[in-house]
Amino acid sequence: MCGIVGLFLKKDALQPQLGGMLTDMLITMTDRGPDSAGIAIYGNETEGQVKINVQSDTPERDFADLAETTQAAVDGKVYVKVTDTHAVLSVAEDKADVAIASLEEKGLRIMGSGASMEIYKEVGLPKDVAARFGLRDMGGSHGIGHTRMATESAVTTLGAHPFSTADDQCLVHNGSLSNHNRMRRKLARKGVFTRSENDTEVGAAYISSRIADGASLGEALEGTIEDLDGFFTFVTGTRNGFGVVRDPIACKPAVMAETEDYVAFASEYRAFADLPGIDAAKVWEPEPATVYFWER
């Protein structure tokens, strides 16, 4: 089944509350998929710096000298924030590719990178994953989350959502793609590669590939309707906002809410129950084969 949540804040005053609001929404969706959970937060940026998100099954060993080895690789200053099995490294923008290559050589999993995006995901219940990473205390302008019931790949950290295949872009998905292997091969011929067997990562790669080719976020999401077969609800995050699209059949549940303060998405309305001002929100079911997106 899987459960998706998303929250885009229109007012900066709410930014310190983003992590708490998203966490409560995600925990509410637990029974839609209790095997793993993840969240992407778009928060503070430092000019000229890129955040690189990595994960390790043995963080005590792999993170012990992470700053020193990465600084040696890039020949420059590296800032490291370790949270449980994840670490976020901040490096100079022109050193990001070298840093990522060094981290991959070290055997670390790259979760994503970008100026503002941080991704945290692990096997386990949403409440446990949220507690491990302190998601409730994180602030930001917007974020998306996912709780998973595995259908297309094993229950692993690498198979958990969100998936990121380009800077500051990520995707969560409810549904199943029938042509993901064919699309994976097509993307590979263009030099776009995925790290997992999960069909959702193919969706993320498709969208980021379209944007890299010059499409807008809206155009990239519209392309999924034509080029990706199966049933799906996609919620994608970008540096400036987030977008939603459902397949033409739209058999997976979805609901949206909008107030003067925020736009919210969830697989079920009950995820909105504790949001401030929800009683006065405009609430609707997103239409099939229709793109919705909001940007700052």
N, C-alpha and C positions, 0 to 999 in steps of 0.2 A: 504493500500500500504506500508507505512512506508519507511523511508529513513535512510540509514546507512552510516557512515563515519569512517575511520580509518587512522591513520598516525603513521608511525614508522620512527624515525629519525636515520640516520646512523652516523651523525656528531654531536658532543656535542655542537658545536657553535650555532646550531639552537634551542637548548633546551629552551631558554627564549621565543622563538616565538611559541612554540607548542600550547599553549592555544588560541592564536589569530588565528592561521592557522586552528585549528579544529573548532573554533567558526564560522569562515566565511564559512567553508565547511558545517557545520550543518545548518546554517541559509539558505543557498542555497537550502537545501532539505525540507524546511518548507512545501511546498504544497504537499509533499508526506505523511504528517501526522502531522497535527497541534495541536493535543490534549494534548500532553505531550512531554517532551524532557529530555535527560540525557547525561552525559558524564563521562567517567572514565579516569583519568589522572594518569600516573605512573611517580612519581617525586622523590624528595629527600628521602633518607633513613637515619635513625639514628640507629647505631649498637645496637642490643639488645632491640629495641623498636618495638612495633606493633601499627599501626594506626587502630582505630575502627571508622567507619563512621556510624553516627546515624542521624535520621530525626524525627522531631516533628511537628505536626500541631499547637502546642501552645508553640513555643520556648521561649517566654518571661517567661513563668512559668517553663517549664521543664529544661531550660538551666541555670536558675538563680543560682542554687547551684550544678551544674553538676560536677565541679571539686572536691568540698568538699565531696559530697556523694560517688563519685567513689573512691577517695583517701581513704575514710574510709573503703570501701568494700575490696580494694586490699591491704590496709595497706602499701601504698607506694605512690610515687609521680606520679601525673597524669597531663599532659599538655593538655589544651583544646583550640581549635580554632573554634569559632562560626562564621558561615557564613549563615545569613538568617535563613532558617528552618533546616539547617544541622549543625552538629558539628563533628569535627574530634578530637578524644582523642588519645593521645600517652601514652602508658603504657608499663611497662616492659614485655618482651615476655612471661615470666613464669606466669604473672598475667592476661594475655589476657582473658582466659576462665572465670575467676572469674569476671572480669570487664564486659564482655558481659552478664553474668547472672544477674549482678546487674542492668545493663542498661535495659534489658528486663523486669525485675521486676518493673522498673520505668515506663514502658509503652512506651519506645522509640523503634522506628523501626530500626533494624540493616540493613544498606545498604550494608555493606561489611567490610572486614578487611584485613590487610596485611602489609608488610614492606614498600611498596611504593605506593600502590593504594589508590586513593581517588575517591569516586563516589558522583556525585551531580545530582539529578533528581527531577523534579516536573511537575505538570500539568501546561500547558501553551505553548505559542509559543516559539520556540527555541531562538529567540532574547531576549525575556523576561526572560526565564530561565537563559540564559547566563549572562544577565545583573545582575540578582539577586545574582548570585554566583561569579561574577567577573571572569568568566572563561577565558576571553580574556587575563588576566594578569597572568595566571598560566603557569608555565614552567614544563618541564619534558622530558623524552626520547621517550614516545609514548603514544597514547591514542585512545579511540574509542568513538563514539557517535551515538545517535539514536533519530529520531523524529518519533512519533507514530501516527498511525491511529488504534484505538482499534478495534479488531475483536473477541478476545478470552476472554476478561475480561473487567471490567468497567474502565472508565477513572479515575484513581486514581494515587497517588504517588507510591503506592505499585505495581501497574501494569505497571509503566513506566520502560523503559530500561535505563542502563544496569542492568543485574541480576548477583549477585555473590553468590556462594554457597561454596566457599573455599578461603583460603587466597590468595590474589593477583591474583585471577582468576575471570573473568567476561565475559558476553556474550551479544551481541545484535543480533537481528534476524529480518529478513523480510520473511514472509510466514506464514504457519499454519501447525501444527503437528496434525495428525489424531489419533495417538496412545499415546498422552501425559498422559491421565488418567491411562492407563494400565502401562506405564513406571513409572508414579509417584508411583503407588502401588508397583511395583517391586523394585524401589529405597528405598521405605520406609521399605521394608523387610530387606534391607541391612543396615538400620539405617541412610539413607540419606533422609532428609525431606525438603520440600519446604514450603514457607510462603504464597504464593499467588496461585491464580487459573490460572495464566498465563502459557501458554504452553512453552514460552521461558525459564522460570525458570527451567522447567523440562529438557530442552536441556542443560542448564548450569550445572544442577546437574548431568546429565548423563556424561558430559565431566569430571567434577571434580572427579566423582566416579571412572571413568576409570583411571585417573591419579593417584588417591589414591591407586588403585590396582596395580600400577607399569607401566602403559602404558605411553609412551611418548606423548607429545602434538599431534604430527602427527598421532600416532596410535589411540588416543582418537577421533580425528576428523574423521579419516577413519571409526571408529565404528559407527558414526552417520549415515553414508550412509547405513549401513546394518540394524541398530537397530531402527532408527527413521523413521516413515512413514509420508508422507505428502510432502509439498514443502517448501524448506527453503534455505536461505542464512544465514550462521552463520559467524560472526566475533567475535573471542574470544581474550581477552587480558590476558597476564600472566606477571609475574614479569620481565621476560626476553624478551618478544616480543609479537607478535600477529599472529593469523592464520585465514585462510579463507577456507570455504568449502561450496559447493552448492550441492543440491540434484541431482539425475541422470537426472531429466527432466530440471532443471534449468530455470524455467519460470520467475523467478524474476530477474529484471535487475541488473547488476553488472559490474563494470569496475575497473581496477587497473592501476597504473602508478608507474614507478620506475626510479629514477635518481641516481647519485652518492651520493646524500644527503639524500634521503628518499624513502620510499615505501608508497603509498597511496591507499586507497580503498574508493569507493563511489558507491551509487546506480545509479548515473548518472554522465556522464563526466563533466557536468557544475560545479560540486562541486570542480573540479580541476582548474578551469579557472584562479584563482588568486594565485596559488601556484608558488613559484619561480622556474624558469627553466622548467616549464611544457612543453614549446614548444619543448624542446629537450628530453623529457622523452620517455621511452618505455611504450606504452599504449596497453593494451590488455583486452579482456574479459576472466575472469577465466573459465576454462573448467568445465563442469558438472562432479560431482562425483570425483573431484580432490582436493587434499589438498595442500594448499600453506601456508607456515609459515616462519617467520623471527625471529631470536633471537640474542640478544647481546652477 
